[in-house]
Amino acid sequence: MIVGTGGGNGGNDTIGDVMDVIDDYNANNDPALSTDIMFLAKSDEVSFDYGMGSDFMFFEDADGLNAVTSASELTSLDMAYFKYTGEENLLFYSVKGPSQAGFTLYTYMPVMLNLMDLSNSSAEISHVSFWKGPGGIDPFGNSIPEPSALALLGTILAAARGYRRLA
C-alpha cells in the first residue's frame, strides 16, 4: 500500500522525512500507521547484498523469475519487486527517484512480492530504504501472533474437539 510521497524536490528519504509522510497519512486515515520505526538498510550502501540468498531479493517481474543482482541493474529500472526474508520486523520501504525527485513510502506486505514503482514519474529507482519496527507488530501497530502461539492455539482447539468427541 502506498502511504504517500515525500522529499519534495530532491529530498532524501531520511527518518524525519519518512515520519512526516507517516504523520500526514495518520492525520487523514484510520487506523493509523505505527510511528515506532528505525532505519534498517539502504540498497545503495556498499555492504548491501543483492545475492539471491540475502535478506532482500529483487526482481524485474511480479512472478519473481527475473532476478536483479546488482545496484546498477536496480537503478536502471522504473519498476521492480522485492521479497524480504530477514529476521527484523520490516514495516515500510521507501523508493527514491533520481536527485531531482522525492520518494514514495509503502507498507511492507510479507506474503507477497512488494512493488517498487516510479513509472508514473518517468524516473528510475535511485535506491530503496527499509524501515523496521519492534517485533510482533504490523505497519498499523497491531499485534502479530507468534508462530508458537498459533501452534498452541491449534493444539488446544484439536484437544477440545477430541474431548467433545469422547463426551
C-alpha positions in Angstrom: 0.0 0.0 0.0 1.3 3.5 -0.9 1.5 5.6 2.3 2.4 8.8 0.5 5.3 10.7 -1.1 7.9 13.0 0.4 11.2 14.6 0.0 9.9 17.3 -2.3 12.3 18.5 -4.9 15.2 16.1 -4.5 14.9 15.4 -0.8 16.2 12.1 0.5 14.2 9.6 2.5 15.6 10.4 5.9 13.9 9.2 9.1 12.5 12.8 9.5 11.0 12.9 6.0 9.6 9.3 6.3 8.0 10.3 9.7 6.4 13.4 8.0 4.8 11.1 5.4 3.5 8.8 8.1 2.2 11.7 10.2 0.4 13.1 7.1 -1.2 9.7 6.5 -2.2 9.3 10.1 -3.8 12.8 10.1 -6.2 11.7 7.4 -6.7 7.9 7.9 -7.9 5.5 10.5 -6.4 3.1 11.5 -3.1 5.0 12.0 0.3 3.6 11.0 3.0 2.8 13.5 5.4 5.6 14.2 7.8 3.3 16.1 10.3 2.8 13.3 14.1 2.7 12.8 16.3 2.6 9.7 17.2 -1.0 8.7 19.1 -0.9 5.3 19.5 1.0 2.0 20.1 -0.6 -1.4 22.9 1.8 -2.4 25.1 1.0 0.6 28.4 -0.6 -0.3 27.7 -3.5 2.1 24.2 -4.2 0.6 23.9 -7.8 -0.6 22.0 -8.3 -3.9 22.5 -12.1 -3.8 19.6 -14.5 -4.1 20.4 -15.9 -0.6 20.4 -12.5 1.0 17.6 -11.0 3.2 16.4 -8.8 0.3 15.8 -10.3 -3.1 14.9 -8.0 -6.0 13.1 -9.0 -9.3 12.2 -7.2 -12.5 8.9 -9.1 -12.7 5.9 -9.7 -10.4 6.4 -13.5 -10.8 9.9 -13.4 -9.3 11.5 -15.0 -12.2 14.0 -12.3 -13.4 16.4 -11.6 -10.5 18.1 -8.2 -10.1 21.5 -8.9 -8.7 23.2 -5.5 -8.6 22.7 -1.9 -7.8 23.3 -0.9 -11.4 20.5 -3.3 -12.5 18.1 -1.9 -10.0 18.8 1.7 -10.8 18.2 1.1 -14.5 14.5 0.3 -13.7 11.5 2.4 -13.0 9.6 -0.5 -11.5 10.8 -3.6 -9.7 9.7 -6.0 -6.9 11.4 -7.4 -3.8 10.9 -10.1 -1.2 12.3 -9.9 2.3 13.4 -13.0 4.3 15.3 -11.5 7.2 14.7 -11.7 10.9 14.0 -8.0 11.5 10.4 -6.8 11.5 10.2 -4.8 8.3 7.3 -2.4 8.3 7.9 0.1 5.5 10.1 0.7 2.5 10.8 3.9 0.6 11.6 4.1 -3.1 13.8 7.1 -4.1 14.0 8.5 -7.6 16.9 10.5 -9.0 18.3 13.6 -7.4 15.5 15.9 -8.6 12.8 13.5 -7.4 11.4 12.7 -4.0 10.4 9.3 -2.6 7.4 7.1 -2.3 6.7 5.3 1.0 5.0 1.9 1.1 3.8 -0.5 3.7 5.6 -3.9 3.6 3.5 -6.9 2.9 5.3 -10.1 4.0 3.2 -12.7 2.0 3.9 -11.4 -1.5 6.5 -9.7 -3.7 6.4 -5.9 -2.9 6.1 -3.4 -5.7 8.6 -0.5 -6.1 7.1 1.8 -8.8 8.3 5.1 -10.1 6.9 4.6 -13.6 4.3 7.4 -13.2 7.1 9.9 -12.6 9.2 8.7 -15.5 12.1 8.3 -13.1 14.4 5.4 -12.5 15.0 4.0 -9.0 17.9 5.6 -7.2 17.7 3.4 -4.1 15.3 1.7 -1.7 15.4 2.3 2.1 13.9 -0.2 4.5 12.4 0.7 7.8 11.9 -1.7 10.7 9.7 -1.7 13.8 9.5 -3.6 17.1 8.9 -7.3 16.7 5.4 -8.7 16.7 3.5 -5.7 15.1 2.3 -4.9 11.6 2.6 -1.4 9.9 -0.6 -0.4 11.7 0.7 -1.3 15.1 -1.5 -4.4 15.5 -0.1 -7.4 17.3 1.0 -10.3 15.1 0.7 -13.7 16.8 4.0 -15.6 17.2 4.0 -18.9 15.3 4.4 -20.8 18.6 1.2 -19.1 19.9 -0.6 -20.2 16.8 0.6 -23.7 17.3 -0.5 -23.7 20.9 -3.9 -22.4 19.9 -4.2 -25.2 17.2 -3.3 -27.8 19.8 -5.9 -26.5 22.3 -8.6 -26.5 19.6 -7.7 -30.0 18.5 -7.8 -31.3 22.1 -11.1 -29.6 22.7 -12.5 -31.2 19.5 -11.2 -34.6 20.6 -12.6 -34.1 24.1 -16.0 -33.3 22.6 -16.0 -36.5 20.6 -15.3 -38.5 23.7 -18.1 -36.9 25.6 
